[in-house]
Amino acid sequence: GATARTCAARAGRGSLPCRYQPSADDEAVEVSRMTGRTTGKLYCPARLGSQTVGIARQDRVVIPRKSLTLEVKGIRNPDLLDRYLIVDTEEIDRA
């Protein structure tokens, strides 16, 4: 299976603590084979201090330590509790 990676990401102008989990289900693996792009999920806090994390669909998220650039495909706030976000991503560039 896929392994989670703890990381710091840059989204927009700020830095964001996160955990990146590449997708491992059969459909994601098949899409990866056809497109050469990996899909995955980024888990991050919904708030940093008193500020809401400003991330939106089509944003680019850069994980410098992994030389990885991701495009945001969807954002979920489980149970609308503002504890953390699940960000669906697709890899668009790897240096």
Helices and strands as residue ranges (DSSP letters): E 5-11, E 14-22, H 26-35, E 39-45, E 47-48, E 51-52, E 60-63, G 64-66, E 68-76, G 78-80, E 84-94
